[in-house]
Amino acid sequence: MSEVKKRLSTEPYKGVRDFYPDDFAVEKYIFSVWSDTCRKFGYEEYTASILEPAELYRGKTSDEIVNDQTYTFTDRGEREVTLRPEMTPTVARLIAAKRKTLYFPVRWFSLPNLFRYERPQRGRLREHYQLNADIFGVAGIDAETEIVSLAYEIMRSFGVADGNFEIRINSRKVMNYIIEHLLGQTGEEGKKTAQLIDRRAKMEKEVFEKALSEHLKEKDTLLLTLLNSKNFEEFVSHLPKVPSLEEALKEIDSLKASLEALGIMNVVFDQTLMRGFDYYSGIVFEVFDKNPANPRSLFGGGRYDNLLDLFGVEKVPTVGFGMGDVTIHDVLETYDLLPKKFPPPADIYLSAFDANFKGYVNDIAQNLRRAGVRVVVDYGAGKAGTKVANADRARVPFFALIGEAEKASGHIKVKNLETGKEALLTEDKIAEYIKS
Ligand code: HAM
């Protein structure tokens, strides 16, 4: 029986992307805005492996991610390994390992690729890149102000107008107080309420209210009143005057005020914003495009003061966020803000007239590269016209054809393909000419 060879598909694995050079140029642009803006705030870049022990995510991150979305496997040494679904546990591990020697506050950023087994759809993939920026060691609202203003500056650097996006803030302290003290729920029960609130925006009104009433019985009226409040003042008016709660509410107010003092006016209070992770302990925030074409969050973050408990080291107050590349790409496309022109791959296209001049051309190319010029070499096959066309297609701005006459005279004709202008130069003058 003859074996029929099955052809392999050229498609990437479901929900991940290949980046061809043109796509990668766009991606690198997004990365450069991320890192340049972080550096403007004095953040230092770190990185780590995509592989982590599976136990890092259990217990203190998100049930949904751990149970349904992680890529976990057993390695050859019987260890359970997870492809990181987020960077926060990793950065907490890094900080915990050097807790005693780091000089706080620490300001770090990273551009990791993350893996989540999600249903691929607009704004959600199985592998995405996510800017993570976190400040460690600042307990007060100054840290939230800095982190949210960093997020805002990133949007500004991408050119997104203030009127087109919204920074939504809430406080886990406030929501936890409501769930624990006003609804009388703790442990798994409380967690379920938090998850329901978190999913509210994605559920039909009736379905949400039915689920809430089944879970909360008669207490659902209070929660619905709070969730339906039209603004912060109305929300606060339904809450008791208790010092710990008032303090948490004041944080929301102060954050909004300090951001407004920086000219950041598109901050809104959103009592339905929970953030799916268990580790958040204070202010939480997300950034949304207002255009309904892009309904998924652009940034998500908040304060998480207790994550270092996992490693048995002293706490470090921390605030940070993650911002994905997929959603911002969609937004930049929506507002026509993606750059259209990228630098060419090389400065000059040096072509040998035929294979006999390969060595000579390679020599020139080597000298030019050492002088800081980016050179593509054409080794001689093909017609002169094709070579020029190739240089043009590759968007290389200068072209030179090198053969007998050039070798004998030491003079090379360098053509600017954009203007058509030609210059006859000795080899040692080419670098200067191209750079000028
Ligand atoms: P997150 O809300 O899960 O937070 O993700 C943050 C951002 O990453 C989202 O707003 C979205 O832009 C992007 N994102 C998340 N999942 C996907 C996906 N499957 N496909 C495409 N983009 C996605 C965290 O991960 C927290 N660890 C962030 C953080 C850092 N909190 C404090 N420090």
Residues whose N, C-alpha, C, O or C-beta is under 5 A from the ligand:
A	BS01	HAM	E86 M87 T88 R116 E118 G123 R124 L125 H128 Q130 N132 A133 S297 L298 F299 G300 G301 G302 G320 F321 G322 M323 G324 V326 T327
